């Protein structure tokens, strides 16, 4: 945070050389906001979102562990863990910004790089996006290519994907924060010091194309194929009659469908909420007159942060194993809730989804 006569961020469109006049650059390129203006309200709102999201995601993580779904759906559990961290980092980062800390020395520099630059938030967000891709791939293979996935997919592949998501997200954005952020006169200037205007533009286009456009195209293709495959499986089951094996297959199919529908809602919510911030970021890298202090940026960023707060409610409403555990925690709902043993039928044989029993 800054005082009334200074600014927190320089324009992201400013390029810096070793002999830059920081005062002149600030006057020319930055829109100044009062500490009691839109920035303050935005930061307070984000802290509230972060607190709600942290509590909600923690509850979902508990429900997944209690229902033992963290072992069956490892990547879904990892997705919620990353959402939990994103919300926790929101609370920490924006609370410190509200404290208006004057940065000095090595400790001040690293506080700027790691936290005040929002580095930890975006590290977790990038890891979450990468994990969402791996989660889509896993669902796609298990539904569309069940025999291949049963024979080829192994637990070490899943854990390797999780590790890659974490490492790639934190390494990528931390390197970016170190190279483009610095402390000037006790304040943190994040995303400012680019090697050149061309390098900044290239990075902006890369970020939008890879972490949004490509993900949207890829997950849309996969889930369309998944829905087609599930529809075919439903027709096959309907033609089997009412035998015992068919009943087991039907239950397994319903559980698999429940998981897929939950992830489709989560993915669709991500696509919608992430669109404004990516659109603004692309325009910002093209238009040198825009900054990260515009009200449009705050609005788009608020919508995106809201995604991590609202995400747990999708799992609570649509993911049956989690839903049943949460209902059991409500005293007046304990009697109506059916025993959870029916969910364990997920391991029942089913031609298109049997891989969940062994490799999740």
Secondary structure, DSSP 8 states (H G I E B T S, - for coil): ---TTS-S---TT-B--TT--HHHHHHHH-----TTSHHHHHHHHHHHHHHHHHHHHHHHHHHHHHTTHHHH-HHHHHHHHHHHHHHHHHHHHHHHHHTT----HHHHHHHIIIIITSHHHHHHHHHHHHHHHHHHHHHHHHHHSHHHHHHH--HHHHHHHHHHHHHHHHHHHHHHHHHH-EEETTEEE-S--BS-HHHHHHHHHHHHIIIIIHHHHHHHHHHHHHHHHHHHHHHHHHTT-S-HHHHHHHHHHHHHHHHHHHHHHHHHHHHHHHHHHHHHHHHHHH-TT--TTSHHHHHHHHHHHHHHHHHHHHHHHH-HHHHHHHHHTSGGGTTTS--GGGGGGGGS--TTTTTHHHH-
